[in-house]
Amino acid sequence: MNQNIVGLGLFALVFTGACSSEPLAEKKEKFKVIKPFVADTAYNNEYVAEINALQNVELRSQISGLVENILIDEGQTVEQGQTLFMISSSKYRQELHKAKAALKSAMAGLHVAEIELENARRLADKNIISQSELAMARVKLEARQADVAEAEANEEQAKLHLSYTEIKAPFKGIINRIPYKRGSLVEEGTLLTTISDNNEMFAYFNVSEKEYLDYIISQSQQRPQDVTLMLVNGTPYSHSGKIETVESEFDASTGSIAFRVRFANPDGILKHGANGKIVVQQAVKNAIIIPQKSTFEIQDKLFVFVVNKDNKVEQRNIIPKMRIPHLYIVESGISKDERILFEGAQQLRSGDLIEPEPVGREDIALLIRPLR
């Protein structure tokens, strides 16, 4: 994740007080000191994003046969229900004719069984035939009824297979690559093309657990904010988006969770499978800000020299929240009322006594330039 500053509103700038007027017991070297700036600020978090169409569906053949006709072209916009491909249908038309004939035969057999059962009832009532013969007539009728049900199912299946010879668009969208041309033999499951609904697009990006919590807390206190999409050529996308959903669980391997942003795509610039960067602005109220030149590193940790009431310097570990040009936004480690060494940390050790000198207005003007 990359971060950069986008705007700061400085509402409090505190200067250090003058040094003690009491006589010095010994000569002390002068060092510039400063109190942290306190400001409302906002900075950008940038996340790599994967762009997906609102719908992107594979169109596969559900039957085997030759591609008889292709009624569309790659890149063409099609309407919902529009016929796209036609697979050879003669085989499936014959199957439907056979199924219809079988159904007629089954219906005739059922009619005969109904007549036979009615005759058997009359004969049984006159004790001409036994009850077992009547029962056999009933069983024969049930068998013929089952034959009809099976024939009807076969007819429906034949109709379904015949319908598979025409591949239609499931929604309005753009046709992608067509790998098989007219006359190609395709099998059941062969990919014919994909269709994308690009009117609106989804952008997915992952954030850490801490960033997720920061975002959720900030959004509970304000209306959902717009986010920006940076295209791979470095230009911002012309339409802003809004974070719609967050996945239900964190990825155990990465410790991150995915967000989804929806973007309008009226000009069709965004395409399924593209990449970009999502820019999310993070607001910070009463941020504590210090100059980078006031800090020093020891074993990958960041420190400052805090000047105590006796004008002795104390080494203090700080946790930066954000780094911006020439400045740090501090997460923890110092308060807004403490004095820190402005520069010259390499000349001192913890416990050294100094003569503090407030930072001049010229230095302050240079420092706050990135804040404007």
N, C-alpha and C positions, 0 to 999 in steps of 0.2 A: 504494500500500500504506500502510495506517495502522498505527501501533504504539502500544501502551500497556503500562504496567507492571502485573504481576499479583501479584508477591510477591517479597520479598528477604529472605535470611537473612544478617545481618551477622555475620561471624565475626572481623573484625579492624578496629579503629578506632585510627588512629595520630595522635598529637598532635605538634605541633612542640615542639622544645626551647626552653629559655629563651634570651634574647638574651645576647650576650657581656657578661661582667662587667668587661671592660677599660674604662678611661676613654675617652670619646669625644673624638676630635680636633675634631669639630665637631658641632653640633646636628643630629640626624637626626629626621625626622618618623616617628612610629610608624604602622605599618600591620599589620593582622591577617594572619597567614599560617596555612596549614593544609596538612597532608599529605593525599593522596587517601585515601578510604575504600577498603578491600578487602573484597569481599563475594561470596558465591555468590548469584546472582540469576536470575530468569527473567522474560521479558517476552513479550508477545503480538504476533505479526505477523498482520495482518488482510488478507485478499485477497477481491476480488470473485469470486463463484462462480456458475457456471451449473449448474442442477439438471436432470438428465435421468433418465428412467425407466430401469430395468434393461433393458427392451425397449420400444421404441415403433415400431410398424410401420404403414405405410400399407396399407390394404386397397383394392385397385383391381379393377375389372371386367376380366376377361381375354377377354371376348366382348362383342359388341354385342347389345342387346335392351332390352326394357322391364323395369323393376323390378316384378316380380309381387307380391312380399311382403317386408316388413321385419319380422323376428321379434324385434327387440330395440329398446331405447330408449337415447337418449343418457345417459351416466353409469351405465349398467347394468354390473354385473360378470357376465362370461360365462365359461364353462368351455372348456377346450381341446376342439376338435372340434365345438362347438355351432354349428348353422346360424344364420347372421345375416341373410343376404339370399338371395332367390331371383329369378333372372333368367328371363324367358320361355324355356321349354325346348322348345316344340313344334317349332321349326325344327331343333333339334339332335337331337331324338328321331327326326325323319324322316331326318336325315342318318345316324343310326345304323342305322335300318331298311334304308336303301339300301346301306350298307356291309356289313351282314350278308348281304343278298341277293347283292351282288357277290361276296362271299367264297364263298357256296354255288355260284354259277355258276363261279367260278374252280376250285373243288375238283372240280366235275363235269368241267370241261375237262381238268384234270390226270388224272382217272381215265380218261377217253377216251384221252389221250395215252399213258398207261401200257399200256393194252390194245393200242393200235396198235403201240407199240414191241415188245411181246412177240410179236405176230403177225409183225412185220417180221423179228425174229430167227429165228423158225422158217422163214420163207420164204427168208431169206438162207442158212440152213444147208443148204437143199435146192437152192440156186442158182436159185431161182425169181425172186428180185429181186436187183438189184445192191447192192453195198456202199454206193454213194452213196445209194440209197433208204433203206437202214438208217440211215445217218448223218443223213438228213433226219428220220427218226422220232425219233432221239435229240435233235436240235435242237428239234423240236416239243415234246418232253417238257420240256426245259429252259425253253422259253418259257412253258409252262403252269405250271411250278413258280414262275417269276418272277411270273406273274399272281397266283398264290395268295399269295406273299409280299407283293405290293403290296396285295392285298385285305385281308390281315390287318393291315397297317400302317394302311390307311384305316379299318378297324373300330376299331383302338386310338385313332386320332385322333378319331374320332366319339365314342367313349366319353369321351375326355378333354374334348372340347368340352362334352359333356353334363354332365360333372362340374363344369365351370366355372359352370353355372347355379346352383349352390349355393355361396355363399361362407361358409366355416366359420372359426371362431376358431383361429388357429395356436397360441395358448397362453391360459391363464387371464389375464384382464385386464379393464380398464375401457374401455368404448366411449366414444369422443369424439363430436364433432359429426357429424351425418348430413345432408349438404347436399342429397341427392336423395331425394325422397319416392316413395311407391308410385305407379306409373304413369309415372315419368320414363323417358325414353329415354337410355340410357347407351351410350357407345362403348367399344371396347377401350382400357383404360388409364385410364378415368374413376375418380377418387378417390371411393370410397363412404364411408369413414370411416377413422379410425385407432384402434388399440387399444394400450393402455399397460399394462405389468406394473409396478405401483407398489409391490409388496411390499418391494422394496429400491430405493434410489435412488443415482445417482452424482452427485457434485458435482465439477465441473472448475474448476481455478483455475491461474493462471500465476504463476510466480516468476522472479526474475532469476537469472542464472548464479551470482552470489555467494551468494544465498539458497539456491539448490539445493545448492551445495557445502557450505555451513554445515549444512544439514539432513542431507545424506548422512553427513558426518563425525560429527555428533552422534548419529545413529541407529546408527552402527556401534559405538557405545560403550554403548548401552542398548537396552532392548526397544522395539518400535514403540509410539509414544505415541498416545493418543486426541486427536482434534481436535474442535472445537466448531463448530456451524453457527449463525450468527446470522440469524434471519429478517428480512425487510425491515421488519417492524414493531418491530424492536429487541429482540425477545425471543429467548432462546436456545432452540434446538430441544432437545427432551427426551432425545434419544438421541445419544450421541457416535458418532463415526465413526473409521475408520482409513484412512490413506493406503495404497492398494493398489498403484498403478502410477504410473510416470513415463514420459512419452513418450520416444521414442528419440533425438530431436534437438531442437535449439533453433530457434525461429522466427527466421529471418535478419532479418526486418524489425523485430522488437521485442526480440530478444535474450533472450526468455523461453522457458520450457519449462513444459508443462502437467502438473499432478498430478491424480490421480483418487482421490476418497474415497468409500467405500461407507457408506451409512446405512441402518439398518433403518427401515421405515415402516409399522409394524403398524396405526396409526390412520389411515393414508391422508392425513395432513396435507400431506405434500410432493407436489407435482404436477410433471409434466414441463413444462419450459420456465420454471420459476420461477427466481428469483434469491435470493442471500443473500450472506453473508460467512463465509468459512472463517477460524477463529481457530486459529493454530498457536502453541503455547508453545515458546519458544526458551530453553534453559538456558545460563547463562554462569557458568563457574567462575572464582573469583578475579577478579571484575570490578573494574576501577579506576574509581572513581566520584568526581566532583568537583561542587561547586556551580555552577549556571548563573551565579550572580553573580560567579564568579571568572573568567569568560570575556568576551571582547570580539571583535567581528567587524571584519575589514578585507577589503574586496572579496570578500565571501561566504566568507571563510575564518575559521576559529575559532582564537583565540589565548588564551594565558594568560601571566602573568608568573611565571617561575620564579625563586625567590630562591636565589642561589648561596651558596657557603660564605663569601664576603666580604660577604654581605647586600646584594648588588647584584641588581637585577631584570633578567632577560633575557626578551625576547619569544620565545615558543615557539608554533609552529603545532601544533595537535592535531587528530586525526581522531576525531570522535564516532561511536560505534557505535549509540547509542540515546539519545533524549531522553525524560526522564520528568519529572514535576512537580518543578521547582526543581533538577534534577540532570542530569548527563550521565554515561552510561557511555562510557568512553574506549576507542577502538580502538587508537590509537597516539599517540605524541608526548611522553608523560611516563611516569615510573615511579612505583611506589607509595612510594618512599623520598624523592622530591623534595618540596621545599616550594614551594607556590604562593601567590600573593597571594590573599587571601580576598575582598577588595573594595577599591574605590578605584582601579581600573586607569586610569580617565580622568585621574587626577592625576599619573601617572608616565609616564616614557619609558624605553626600554631603556637600561640602564647606570646608572640612578639608584640612589643608596645610601639604604637605609631602616633603621629600627630595627624588627625583626620582633617582633610581639606574638602569642603563641599565641591561637588562638580559644578563647573561654570555653565552659564546659559548657552555658550557656544557649543559646548560638548552635549548639552541636553538637546539642542536643536538638531545636531547630527544624529543623536540616538533615536529621536522620535520620528525621523523622516520615514522609516519603513512602516510606521503606524498610520500614516496618513493615506 
